[in-house]
């Protein structure tokens, strides 16, 4: 079988759109964590940062 793409183009569009949305979310969450640090804020910031790293390094 000869596949033209490794990933579905719709998946790639969603993935890179999510990557563009993550930067403002990470920035907002970082500022919120600096002002009022709760454990929930730190966990959310960690999850967002891990999601960005996973997309940037092509882990998913």
Contact map, one row per residue, 1 for C-alpha under 8 A:
111000000000000000000000000000000000000000000000000000000000
111100000000000000000000000000000000000000000000000000000000
111111000000000000000000000000000000000000000000000000000000
011111000000000000000000000000000000000000000000000000000000
001111111000000000000000000000000000000000000000000000000000
001111110000000000000000000000000000000000000000000000000000
000011111011000000000000000000000000000000000000000000000000
000011111111000000000000000000000000000000000000000000000000
000010111111100000000000000000000000000000000000000000000000
000000011111110000000000000000000000000000000000000000000000
000000111111111000000000000000000000000000000000000000000000
000000111111111100000000000000000000000000000000000000000000
000000001111111110000000000000000000000000000000000000000000
000000000111111111000000000000000000000000000000000000000000
000000000011111111100000000000000000000000000000000000100000
000000000001111111110000000000000000000000000000000000000000
000000000000111111111000000000000000000000000000000000000000
000000000000011111111100000000000000000000000000000000000000
000000000000001111111110000000000000000000000000000100110000
000000000000000111111111000000000000000000000000000000000000
000000000000000011111111100000000000000000000000000000000000
000000000000000001111111110000000000000000000001000100000000
000000000000000000111111111000000000000000000000000000000000
000000000000000000011111111100000000000000000000000000000000
000000000000000000001111111110000000000000000001000000000000
000000000000000000000111111111000000000000001001100000000000
000000000000000000000011111111100000000000000000000000000000
000000000000000000000001111111110000000000000000000000000000
000000000000000000000000111111111000000010011000000000000000
000000000000000000000000011111111100000000001000000000000000
000000000000000000000000001111111110000000000000000000000000
000000000000000000000000000111111111100010000000000000000000
000000000000000000000000000011111111110011001000000000000000
000000000000000000000000000001111111100000000000000000000000
000000000000000000000000000000111111100000000000000000000000
000000000000000000000000000000011111110000000000000000000000
000000000000000000000000000000011111111011000000000000000000
000000000000000000000000000000001001111111000000000000000000
000000000000000000000000000000000000111111100000000000000000
000000000000000000000000000000000000011111110000000000000000
000000000000000000000000000010011000111111111000000000000000
000000000000000000000000000000001000111111111100000000000000
000000000000000000000000000000000000001111111110000000000000
000000000000000000000000000010000000000111111111000000000000
000000000000000000000000010011001000000011111111100000000000
000000000000000000000000000000000000000001111111110000000000
000000000000000000000000000000000000000000111111111000000000
000000000000000000000100110000000000000000011111111100000000
000000000000000000000000010000000000000000001111111110000000
000000000000000000000000000000000000000000000111111111000000
000000000000000000000000000000000000000000000011111111100000
000000000000000000100100000000000000000000000001111111110000
000000000000000000000000000000000000000000000000111111111000
000000000000000000000000000000000000000000000000011111111111
000000000000001000100000000000000000000000000000001111111111
000000000000000000100000000000000000000000000000000111111110
000000000000000000000000000000000000000000000000000011111110
000000000000000000000000000000000000000000000000000001111111
000000000000000000000000000000000000000000000000000001111111
000000000000000000000000000000000000000000000000000001100111
